Amino acid sequence: VYFAGDTGFHGGTNYRRMAEKHGGFRLAILPIGAYEPRWFMAPQHQNPAEAVQGMRLCGAVHAAGCHWGTFQLTDEPIEEPAQKLAEALVAEGISPKRFRAMRPGEAWDVPPPG
């Protein structure tokens, strides 16, 4: 399991390093919220499209989106991260079963490899 913490995308550098060091992951826990306005938040928080790129770059089979939906921290509407994640997954041809926008307290039995 790779937990990215609270991070900006930074061209995917951190994700590439994790894939090189660990060879991929069954699950990546990636932040998808608190990203607007981009001019100010990009260094600290990635957006959902960047999280989808991060999932690919770190070699994660599945991903759980975190850091969203509890209270409005930045300028985007509180439900927008989940909506934007769904759009990014469609754009990248990734099943929504592989990357879920997890709600606080939600459990997910992540499928085994293979």
PEHUQUI-V31878 format. One record per backbone hydrogen bond with DSSP energy under -1.0 kcal/mol. CO is the residue of the C=O (numbers start at 1). NH is the residue of the N-H. If there is no record, write none. Layout:
CO|NH ; CO|NH
This chain:
2|29 ; 7|46 ; 9|12 ; 10|13 ; 12|16 ; 13|17 ; 14|18 ; 15|19 ; 16|20 ; 17|21 ; 18|22 ; 19|23 ; 25|61 ; 26|62 ; 27|2 ; 28|64 ; 29|4 ; 30|66 ; 36|75 ; 37|40 ; 37|41 ; 38|42 ; 41|44 ; 41|45 ; 47|51 ; 48|52 ; 49|53 ; 50|54 ; 51|55 ; 52|56 ; 53|57 ; 54|58 ; 55|60 ; 56|59 ; 59|25 ; 62|28 ; 63|100 ; 64|30 ; 65|102 ; 66|32 ; 77|80 ; 79|83 ; 80|84 ; 81|85 ; 82|86 ; 83|87 ; 84|88 ; 85|89 ; 86|90 ; 87|91 ; 88|92 ; 89|94 ; 90|93 ; 95|98 ; 98|63 ; 100|65 ; 100|102 ; 103|106 ; 108|110
